C-alpha cells in the first residue's frame, strides 16, 4: 500500500474510488474489500477495541469512511510489527494523519 499509514484517506476522491457516497457507510464485506483486511480481521480489531463500527437495527456492522481509514492504519501498524497493545495506545494519537503524535514526540515544529 503506497503512501504510508500517516496519510489519512479521508478525502472525497479516496471515498469515491472505494465506493463510498457522501456520508455513506458500508457493511463488513465491502469494508473488507476497501481496507484489504479480512472479515475475520475486522471482527478481531473490533474485539480488541481498535475500531468501533456502527450497528444497524438487525445487528449488522456498518463502517463509515473514517472507520475504514482506521482499519488501514491498524493494518499498517500491525504489519510493521507493533503489538496490538501498542497499536491500541497509539491510535488515539494518529488522528489527523499523525500530526498529534508528531507534536507529542517532537514538540511544535
SEPA-583126 format. One line per field, with one value per residue (C-alpha): residue number from 1; x, y, z. Coordinates in Angstrom, 3 decimals, padded with zeros to 6 digits. Each point is the difference from the previous one (the first is absolute). Example, Ala and Ser with C-alpha at 12.3 -4.5 7.8 and 13.67 -1.06 7.14 Angstrom:
<nodes>
pos <- (1|2)
c1 <- (012.300|001.370)
c2 <- (-004.500|003.440)
c3 <- (007.800|-000.660)
</nodes>
This chain:
<nodes>
pos <- (1|2|3|4|5|6|7|8|9|10|11|12|13|14|15|16|17|18|19|20|21|22|23|24|25|26|27|28|29|30|31|32|33|34|35|36|37|38|39|40|41|42|43|44|45|46|47|48|49|50|51|52|53|54|55|56|57|58|59|60|61|62|63|64|65|66|67|68|69|70|71|72|73|74|75|76|77|78|79|80|81|82|83|84|85|86|87|88|89|90|91|92|93|94|95|96|97|98|99|100|101|102|103|104|105|106|107|108|109)
c1 <- (000.000|001.718|-000.195|000.638|-002.255|000.548|-002.263|-003.626|-002.071|-002.936|-000.181|-002.962|002.074|001.061|-003.641|-001.234|002.737|-001.076|-003.740|-000.987|-002.620|-000.359|-000.623|-000.134|000.655|000.773|-000.492|002.801|000.531|000.514|002.142|002.163|000.412|000.760|002.470|001.684|-000.685|-001.899|-003.470|001.493|002.686|-002.653|-001.876|003.274|000.886|-003.419|000.381|003.391|-001.432|001.991|-003.072|-003.655|-002.316|-003.590|-002.821|-003.214|-003.294|000.501|003.454|002.029|003.214|000.028|003.317|000.375|002.941|001.941|-000.303|001.268|002.892|000.734|000.087|002.611|002.095|-000.402|001.099|003.042|001.060|-000.498|001.859|002.862|000.268|-001.639|-001.964|-003.757|000.438|002.265|-002.219|-002.952|002.019|001.215|-003.274|-001.498|003.161|-000.165|-003.076|000.740|002.663|002.256|000.363|-000.852|002.513|002.752|-000.823|000.120|003.344|001.766|-001.794|-001.386|002.083)
c2 <- (000.000|003.181|003.298|-001.378|-000.114|003.612|001.300|-000.264|-001.109|002.200|002.182|-000.122|-001.513|-002.866|-000.603|000.046|-002.390|-002.502|000.164|002.350|002.614|003.185|-001.074|-003.636|-002.905|-003.524|-003.449|-002.278|-001.724|003.269|001.387|-003.101|000.574|003.697|-000.356|-003.233|-001.558|-003.272|-000.101|-002.067|002.667|002.741|-001.917|-000.578|003.728|000.780|-002.621|001.487|003.527|001.276|001.069|000.603|-000.507|001.117|-002.522|-000.244|-000.920|-003.612|-000.118|000.197|002.001|003.224|001.724|003.717|001.297|001.079|-003.485|-001.555|002.497|-001.108|-003.632|000.960|001.636|-003.013|-002.382|002.125|000.150|-003.735|-000.803|002.187|-002.383|001.994|-002.060|000.515|001.536|002.734|000.588|000.519|002.613|001.786|000.228|002.946|001.987|-000.725|002.108|002.521|-002.066|-000.223|003.746|-000.428|-002.817|002.019|002.973|-002.191|-001.518|002.960|003.005|002.729|-000.011)
c3 <- (000.000|-001.144|001.792|003.485|003.004|001.011|-002.763|000.975|-002.998|000.912|-003.113|-002.338|-002.848|002.280|000.945|-003.606|-001.152|002.648|-000.540|002.810|-000.774|002.000|003.576|-001.159|002.294|-001.137|001.449|001.092|-003.374|-001.852|002.854|-000.361|-003.744|000.418|002.877|-001.064|003.409|000.197|001.532|002.817|000.583|000.139|002.684|001.888|-000.158|001.450|002.754|000.898|000.180|-002.982|-001.994|000.786|-002.961|000.184|000.307|-001.960|001.665|-001.111|001.642|-003.210|000.227|-001.987|-000.797|-000.690|-002.068|003.101|001.515|-003.231|000.066|003.583|-001.191|-002.594|002.743|002.293|-002.750|-000.771|003.629|000.530|-003.224|001.273|002.939|002.773|002.532|000.298|003.463|-001.381|-003.050|002.368|001.916|-003.153|-001.936|001.915|-000.822|-003.716|-000.696|-002.728|-001.739|003.035|000.629|003.683|000.378|-001.699|002.241|003.114|-000.999|-001.607|001.486|-002.216|-003.174)
</nodes>
